[in-house]
Amino acid sequence: MKITITECGSAANIGSMALIENAIKIAKKIDKNCSLTILTSDVKRVQEGLIKSQKNPVDVKRDLFLFPEGSNLHKIIWLLKTVLWIISVRIISLFTNKPYKFLSGRKANVLKTVAESDYVFCIGAERINDVYYKTAYLSLEALSIYEKMNAKLIHFSLTIGPVFYKSTIKKASKVLDRSHSIFVRDQKSFNLLEKLNVTKPYRFNTYDIAILQDKLPEKDEMRLFNSLGINPDEEYICVSVIDWLFRKAQGPVRQDGYNQSVAEVLDYVIEKYHKKIVFTPTVVGIYKVDDVRAGKNVIKLMKNNEQTIEITTLLTPQELASVFSHCYFSIVTRMHAAILCTGAGNRPIIAINYLYKLREYMKNIGFEDFSIDIDYTNVENLKSLVDNMVNNYDKNRNKLSIQIASMQNNLLTAINSIKQNF
């Protein structure tokens, strides 16, 4: 069996890498001898990430559409060429489901790879989203081309929306309805499937596949902790922070207020509960302010910053899961920090919800009372959540363990239920 995994993000985002690793795991569960191809916007980093995670060699190629860097003129030329290429493929596809035979170059090779695949796993997660209208359109266009070649698309960890442009709604409806199966990761997206009139594929209201993430084997953990300067026998709190644009935020808080509130609460944790703080970045080396820089911005506001350890390198999903698995609990803003800590790490969290997807995840694990929206972040509420977490710690850990096991079982059951149709 041949399986292509497409829409893979940059390995500089540990969430994207966790999706890639667990999509590979699912593919191997379906057919342990399957041939795999990864289509990504970041070939080099993904290859390096897979090698570091000790995965067997996997064919990694550039995805069909990649936004260029450079001058505006360069981008305009790229756009014109891309539009002409799409029009050419649409015309050719009127006469054949193998348009790559009449094309040449890298894109033709990608189409050939997809056409020869038995299944195509789509792990773009948030690509159908008009906030990112450029990637939304090109993602849907690529998937539409694949479907015209009779590719069987399986969407994992899908979050839909917000979609508000009529063109996006119309195209998303067609693409999703022609898919083989859809695994959404939140109730809101599942409800949107009905509004989009998506009825033909297998539809599952499940969870992000990163909840299946493994942590490091015990024999490798000590090496990791020594390299990071962390004592796993000393209780510490993990912290995930973010530099955010606060677009369409309704609450009174913006970045400065968020940073100050987090800093004061971490000082509170150190002074009252005598815990160390470990900053755990999940996005490193991309964006103007990555999570390492965001962490430094919080640390410099703390009175007790000598009690902090900041991880400044990009860990693999396995490595970060191991760091989480030895913490007391975590205060997280990043989605996949939340998932890796509660899933592979099996440790409870307090969440600062920067998007509704994190709020939905907190509901899924039964910890919605331990979350606050980012634009309403304040010291008093966060302190209250910390006190509540500590005072009910054993109860919270037990509750989380039961719920995560149930979620993992439900996701695997859903995946197994479609294996008979493979």
Secondary structure, DSSP 4 states (H G I P E B T S, - for coil): -EEEEEEE--TTBHHHHHHHHHHHHHHHHH-TT-EEEEEES-HHHHHHHHHHTTPPP-EEEE-S--PPPS-HHHHHHHHHHHHHHHHHHHHHHTT-S-GGGG--SHHHHHHHHHHT-SEEEE--SS-S-GGGHHHHHHHHHHHHHHHHTT--EEEEEE-------HHHHHHHHHHHHTSSEEEESSHHHHHHHHHTT--SSEEEE---GGGG-----HHHHHHHHHHHT--TTS-EEEE-------TT--SS--HHHHHHHHHHHHHHHHHHH--EEEE--SB-S-SSS-HHHHHHHHHTT-S-GGGEEE--S---HHHHHHHHHTSS-EEE-SHHHHHHHHTTS---EEEEESSHHHHHHHHHTT-GGGEEEGGG--HHHHHHHHHHHHHTHHHHHHHHHHHHHHHHHHHHHHHHHHHTT-
